[in-house]
Each structure stands twice: as structure tokens, then as C-alpha cells.
Amino acid sequence: MLDILYTDDYLAIVHKPAGWLVHRTPLDKGETRFVLQALRDQLGRPVWPLHRLDKGTSGVLAFALDAQAARTMGLRFESGEGLHKTYRAIVRGWPEDAGLIDHALKRMPDDMRSEREEYQAAQTRYRTLRRGELALSQGDFATTRWAQVELQPLTGRRHQLRRHMKHVAHPIMGDATHGKGPLNRAIAEHIGFNRLWLHALRLELRHPVHDAVLRIEAPLAPEWELWDAPAIAAL
């Protein structure tokens, strides 16, 4: 059963578990866990997803509960009007204390259209919350540096956070597409848990009917505490 963080007659906002797809896709035919179907069955009514989270990403995920709310909120999510998203991630290396990543991203192949620009402007703010080292050698380095960062996407592009962190040479740990497989496997074995270390922590949005600002948070899952284990030296 999904953890419902907020619900009324127009919206349902849930805590998406890592490893679940938002909805069925032919790109992952073997998956059996879908948030859309589970929420529909749990509430006993149709639901409309307002945005997406990657399969490996956990955290706040919003749905509309009627067609008009879906249209209103769909336009807002597309434009970014009145929306603020905050994520947590564990990344490789030690980023600067804070910064803005302003780097256009190429559309994904299934989003290509002849009338569309090939590249989309994309911006992400980041803030480094904590730095540490794993007692895990990599290449010429005796340890593996990591950091916990706060990420705020100012635009909503596909895989934006994962692609932006790779662009600045601090890929998100556990990212099979934009990170390094041998490092991801070594870290998973070292800390005893395998996942994409990206979590949608907070979503702020205006209600589609009464326009009040909602601020919804999904707490970090217990496995994030592994980064506080004695085997990890925090700096």
C-alpha cells in the first residue's frame, strides 16, 4: 500500500518507493510495480499523474483526481508556474558549497519532433550539505569521496538532475545510465544497499481549486542512514 502524503477531492500526493515505475511502459516490460495502478486501486477511482519520477527515484509524486484538476495542474507543471521542487542526492566527489548548473539538454529520442528544438534550456541549483569519504579505493585514489547535496531544478527536463550532475563531474551514486557501473557496484557492496541515491524530498504547489500553497514532504527512507554508519567518515 502506498503512503499517501496528502489527499482531497482534487489531488493525491504520495511517497513513491524507489524501484517503482509511475506507469506501465514497453521500455520495462518485466516490471510489475506501478504507482498509477496501485494508487487507483487503493483509492478506488481514476487518477492522473501530474509529473514523473524515474524508476529509481523515491519521494513526492503528485496525481490529480479529476480531469479539470489534471488540465489545470498539467499546464502548471509544464510551465513551472508556482512549483518548487527540492531533491536530496548522494553524489561522487566533493562539489562546491553551492552553485547553478546552466546547461542545455538534448531531447531524449522518444521526445524528438521535427518542429521542436533539439536542445532545451535547463538549470539546476545545488547546495552541498555534507561531505565524506568511503574507505573504498578507486583507481589511483585510496578512498572514494562523496557528498550529500540539495538539488532544485528550475526547469523540468527528462533526467535533468542526473544529467546535470554528470555534466559537472559529480554523478549521482547508483545511477546506472549516467554514472560508472563498477563504482556503483563497489559502493552497493560496501554499504550493503543498491539503489539510485536520489529522492524527491519536497514539492510546493498551488492548489488547482482554492489556490492555497501546499508544501508536501516525503522523509528519507531508512537506507539513507547507511551514509551515517561508522564505516563512513564524515568531513
Helices and strands as residue ranges (DSSP letters): E 3-7, E 11-16, G 26-28, H 35-43, E 48-49, E 58-64, H 67-79, E 84-92, E 98-102, E 105-106, G 109-111, E 119-120, E 123-134, E 144-153, H 160-167, H 181-191, E 198-206, E 213-217, G 222-228, E 232-234
